[in-house]
Amino acid sequence: MAAERIDLMKGTLDLLVLKALDLEPMHGWGMAIRIEQFSKGVFLIHQGALFPALQRLQRKGQIKSEWRTTENNRRARYYQLTNSGRRQLEEKIREWERVAGAMNGILKLRPQEG
């Protein structure tokens, strides 16, 4: 049975994009596929969400892009992480770990027996 897909929490898409680009430069379609693979099918990134996120990250100077030819001999915009994006990724990872740790602690609480 395939894993159930879930909606991304606000800000999570930026973290996923930055992490994907930390591994290697890639074009948008490839990025969406890689995120789906990394998440074992839990996250399905739609172009309607991905491309605005890429534009937003580019405006912030966290990623940059250039036109290249794909392995299928087509032109595509390839994105890569900037130094600012790498710092932002590190910050977002620390923030995520803090939030996840707090959530895990709360979820492990047991009801008091009376």
Sequence and secondary structure as in RCSB ss.txt:
>XXXX:A:sequence
MAAERIDLMKGTLDLLVLKALDLEPMHGWGMAIRIEQFSKGVFLIHQGALFPALQRLQRKGQIKSEWRTTENNRR
ARYYQLTNSGRRQLEEKIREWERVAGAMNGILKLRPQEG
>XXXX:A:secstr
         TTHHHHHHHHHHHH  EEHHHHHHHHHHHTTTS    HHHHHHHHHHHHHTTSEEEEEEE TTS E
EEEEEE HHHHHHHHHHHHHHHHHHHHHHHHHT      
